[in-house]
Amino acid sequence: MKIFITGHKGFIGNHILPILQQKYSVHCMESDLLNFNEAAQELINFEPDLIVHLAARTEVEKSFYEQISFSEVNYVGTVNLIEAANKLTKKPVFLFASTMEVYGWQPVSNQIQQGNIPDVIPAFDETTIPNPNAPYAVAKFACEKYLEYAHRAYGLEYIIIRQTNCYGRKDNDFFVTEQIISQMLKNKDECNLGYGTPYRNFIYIDDLIDAWIAVIDNKDKCVNNIFTMGPNYPVQIEQHAKNIAGLLNWTGKINWNTKPKRHGEIYLLNSNNDKLTKFTNWDHKVDYWSGLKQTVEFWKQKKTITILDHSEYTNWNVDNTILSLDKFWVGSKLNKTPEFVSITRNYIKQYNIEYKLSTFENIDKSRPWLIFTSGEFIFNIHFLDKEQLANKQLFQGIPDNIIHELVNGNAYLIISCEQEAFTNSFFDIFYSLYKNNPAIPTNKIIHITAARNIHELYNEYCLKNNIPHEEKIQIWYSYYSLLGPINHNLNLYTPTPTKKTKKFINFNRVPRSHRITFTSLLAEYDLLDQGYVSLGIDENPIFKNRSTFVYHVQHHLPRYYNWNVKEDLYKFTIPGCQKLVNKLPLTIDTDKFDYRPSFAYSGKLMKFYDTCYFSVVSNTYFFAKDELGITLNEKEFKPILARHPFILIARPRTLALLKELGFKTFSQWFDESYDEEKDDSKRMVKIINEVDRLCKIDNNTWDAMLEEMKPVLEYNYNWIVNNTNDIIFNFTEFKNILKYAV
């Protein structure tokens, strides 16, 4: 079964996604729910059998004063997805996360409000007539009615789950159970809560997830039905708080009615799960008290990494050519999180640690907390542009209260370049800008980079430029942003046994100097027709003029990189360039690039991987004069996902870095000595000679070699798919973030 899931980074999605991925083919929605065309195209591309729609704003209390946002995201977004599903030839089943809040104001609420508690408190079920009494609930109920309409009008089958209040959360203290626990743990004297009169029933997180999986596994039985979850065990909020206080041995004072009253408080939400049990055989395993004890014990041991909430950035007046306040943040406009949070949130739970995004006002400033930005100056300022450097300031536009905490408090500023391996060029610009306004101590600045050898290069830089120890910044190297999206794109990397028509693929989007050099060598060695090759020259306005391109290769490159005219690199590249021009456009330069990845793993390259024997992967950097950083990125990880052997055009010891991260290479079949060659010219010639040798191997021999390579290819695939967070935390320095958990 193919499942298309929205809200996979949310509370329920985070829990059910890994379970579903073990059983089904799963695609996580990447486009914006409010953009109908994008949503429709993504659905059409995947053609799911089931849509699991979890994405929503769920904080009921906030819906009373953010009504427009809740209506847009929860109703308009859902309607977009429903209508997009209707465009599919084979319509999927639409599984919708609704809420018990749709029952709203029922007659029994009047009794409870007036203090007349019935002897037997009723449980709502699927026959109870909804009467939603909150903007959140109104939007959810409207979605239910739209699904019923779509079923009548288009034949779209649906399943609606009206889930009840969940407890056992490990990473959010906004909701009532965790909020009470969190307050009591932080303040032994008093706890400020809303209204204690209402009754609610609660479902433990493990039971909730089991229920969702049961419905998905039994979708054919469940179609065109609405289900409530139960359990039929109502507890008054006042008693709920007393129960938690007892488990914590908390003896402080509870201040009730300290929060604004809702415009339509609901005094009873209780339900049963009889129908759901009948259809799926699912039932509760964790009773109220057992679940409450587990939740309390977890929060007693819990640590938190606090990050300044993105909403605080709206009033900052930073120069976005220097720092970005949006890059590497994911989620909707009103619910953004740093990308590393969404990638590693589940992993750090094993250490009983959570990420918490807080406004400045709500941060406990007696403890360490983080401010996340990305460094844009490396892309926008040249380190030789003295005038521009003199007129820019690194911390321009950061509010005074934030500067004060960075200088005198426990705040730390992250400047991330996590997808790049910039080294000396970054430091040149950073220190030039920093000296213009050294407002923040350098030990409060954390730079994240993908360069594995960053510490060695940074120490050399500091010695050469007389940077004293007290002016050094913190540096972490990590690949988290390149490893994180892998599991969400696995459906794009399913091999199909196909007859091989080419020997290799060398795919490039940007015509960097080393890629131009290598492609010229392919032309000189008469290897262009042996592979699927692209260079992206026609998308570069400078190189559309072929004579300009030839001049660039024959004159600029030799001078800039100091090529020796007597060495093979010069001898073969210069004539090869002219042959290359005569071959343009290349094999896959002419494609419409519907498969082309703009970033990361979203491209559809499998048709090329399937029909050739090996990959020649061009890293972002090769020549030392361009960059000294040794790094990995999605270019190396894609052939691993495609179970494809590869040669690397990269800085020396990049293959060694792969092995350091736990991967296996192909030294049994390929000459990988190029990885140890420090001379760039000699390394490039070694690579082209090995590619030439591999292209001369006949197909029968190649077929036998691929069979021999299978254990290595499968090992690498399984390692990257099943151990992304282990790699992030155990083989890079991103584990340093755990030091900020308190």
Buried (B, 14 or more C-beta within 10 A) or exposed (E): BBBBBBBBBBBBBBBBBEBBBEEBBBBBBBBEBBEBEBBBBBBEEBEBBBBBBBBBBBBBBBBBEBBEBBBBBBBBBBBBBBBBBBBBEEBBBBBBBBBBBBBBBBEBBEBBBEEEBEEEBBBBBBEBEBBBBBBBBBBBBBBBEBBBEBBEEBEBBBBBBBBBBBBBBBBBBEBBBBBBBBBBBEEEEEBEBBBBBBBBBBBBBBBBBBBBBBBBBBBEEBBEBBBBBBBBBBBBBBEBBBBBBEBBEBEBEBEBEEEEEBEBBBBBBBBBBBBBBEBBEBBBEBEBEEBBEBBBEBBEEBEBBBBBBBBBBEEBEBBEEBBBBEBBBBBBEBBBBBBBBBBBBBBBBEEBBBBBBBEBEEBBBEEBBBBBBBBBBBEBBEBEBEEBBEEBBBBBBBBEEBBEBBEEBBBBBBBBBBBBBBBBBBBBBBBBBBEBEBBBBBEBBBBBBBBBBBEEBBEBBBEEEEBEEEBBBBBBBBBBBBBBBBBBBBEBBEBEEEEEEBBBBBBBBEBBBBBBBBBBBBBBBEBBEBBBBBBBBBBEEEBEEBEEBBEBBBEEBBEEBEBEEEEBBBBBBBEBBBBBBEBBEBBBBEEEBEBBBEEBBBBBBBEBBBBBBBBBBBBBBBBEEBBBBBBBBBBBBBBBBBBBBBBBBBBBBBBBBBEEBBBBBBEEBBBBEBBEBEEBBBBBBBBBBBBBEBBEBEEEEBEEBBEEBEEBBEBBBEBBBEBBBBBBBEBBBBBBBBEBBB
